[in-house]
Structure formats: structure tokens, C-alpha cells
Amino acid sequence: MAHPSAELQTTIVSTLTRDPALLARLGGPKVFDRVPERAAFPYLTLGRTAVVDWSTGTEDGAEHILTLHVWAKGGSKQETYEIMDVVSNKLHDQALLLAGHRLVNLQLQFAEARQEPDSPAYHGILRFRAVTEPLA
């Protein structure tokens, strides 16, 4: 069985890269774990993931804190906000299917948009909290 964070990441990438609204905003399936050289803006990157044991006395579980980054260039933060909105609507409180685990919940906990210092790029940060349990 794969690690639940690996399953969750794979499912999130698959969910996002199949969403027509997001594909239209990004100009294609531009959701990267590692950004290719000279990737065209806008795009999404998978950021830091922290995993904490969430087991009880009777059941196993894991809490995941996942960060997604939106990168855009434009005249304002509007493009960043629009992409962030599509991503949060696609993932927040959704019952995504994992291969060897059950997703108990997936919720947006934090969102921020800002212009990067000394750069024309806008940076959106979305932090999600997920809880998973292994399938019986």
C-alpha cells in the first residue's frame, strides 16, 4: 500500500488536471511537483506536506497539511485569485477517492495572495488539511 500522502497527492493532481475550468485558467494541465525549466505562467506547484499521526486507541489515521502554490504574472492579483478560487472549489470538502486509504475530510484552512518582492510574479498559497484512514 502506498503512503497516504503519496496517494493524496496523486489524487489531487489527477483531480485538478481533469478540471476544465482550471485547465482553461492555466492554459493546460500545469500542476507540477517539480517545475520544468521555463514553464509558462500561470501554473500550480505542490508545496510542503506535513504528516502527523492521527491514530486513536482503536483506529489508525494520519493528518496531512498540504500546501499548493499558484504562480501567475499579470497586471494584478485577479488571475491569482481566480485560479485559487477554482482550486479551492474543486478540493474543499470533496470526497476524493484514494486507492488504499479513505479520505475522512479535506478542508481549506488558509489562503493568501501576494506579489513576490522584486518580481512581476504573483504568488497564491492554499493550505489544506486532510485526514486519512487505511482501508480495512
N, C-alpha and C positions, 0 to 999 in steps of 0.2 A: 504494500500500500504506500502510495506517495505521501510525503509530508503534507499536512493540511494547508500550509501556506502556499506550497507549490501548486496544489490543486486549485486553491482560491485564486491565485494569480492567473493561472491558465484560463479559468472560467471567466474572470473579469476581462481579460484581454479578448477572449472569444466573444463575449457579450458586447463589448464596446466596438470591436471591429466588424460586427454584423449589424450595427445600428445605422440605418440610412441617414438619420438626422445628424449623427456625429460624423459619419463619413463625408457628408456634404460640407460640414463646417471645417473639417480638417483637410479636405481635398484628397481623401483616400484613407486607407487603414493605417494611419500613422500613430500607432500606440507602441512605444518601444521600451524594452528593458534596458537596452544599450542603444544610444542614438547613433545612427550611421553618420559618417562624415558628410558635411554639407547638406544635412536634412533641411528640407524647405519648411518654413513656418506656415501655418501653425502645426503643432504636434503635441502628443501626450507622452510623458515618461512615467515609468513605475519608479517610485522612490523607496524610501526606507520602509521596512516592515519589522515590527517588533512582535514577538510572540511570548505570551505568558501562560503558564499552566492555569487552567480554569477548572480543574477536576474537583469533584466533591468526594465524599466518602464512598459513594456508590457508582459514580459515573465519571468517565474521562472527558476532558474538554480542553479547548485552547482558546484564548482571547488573542486576536490579531489586531494590531494597529497598522493600517496600510496608508501610505501617502501616494497620491497621484499628483503629477505636476503638469500644468498646462503652459505651453510656451507659444507666444504669439508676437507678431510685430504688426503695428498698425498705428493709427493716429490717436487711439485712445484705448482704454481698458475694455471697451464694449465687446470686442471679439473674444477676449479672455472670459468675460462674464457669460457670454452666450455659450461658449464651449463648456464652462464649468456647470452651467445650468443643465445642459443636455446630459453630461456625465452624472451629475447628482440625481437627476430624474431617472436615469437608466439603472442606477445601482442602489439608491437609498430604499431600504425596506423591501428589497426584492428577494424572492426565494430562488436564488441561483442553485442549480444542481451541481454537486461535486461527485466525483467518482467513488471515493472510499469514505467520505465524511458527509455529515449533514450540516448545512449552514443553519444555525439557530437564528441568527439575525445579522443584518448588515446595515449600519446606520452612519450617515454623515455626521461627524462631530465638529468639524472645523473647516472653514473656507476663508481664503484670503487672496486678494488680487493686488498686485503692485507692479510698478515699473522697476526694473532692475537698475541699480546705480550705474552710471556711465555706459548705458546700453539702450538701444531702441526697443529692446525686448520687454514684453510684459509677461509676468510670471503669476500663474494661478496655482494655489495649493489647496488640495482637497484631502482631508484626513478622515478615513473611515474606520469604524470599529466593527469587527466581526467576531462572532463566537461560533466555533465548530465543535462537533462531536463525531467520534468514529462511528461508522455504521455497524450495527450489531451483526 
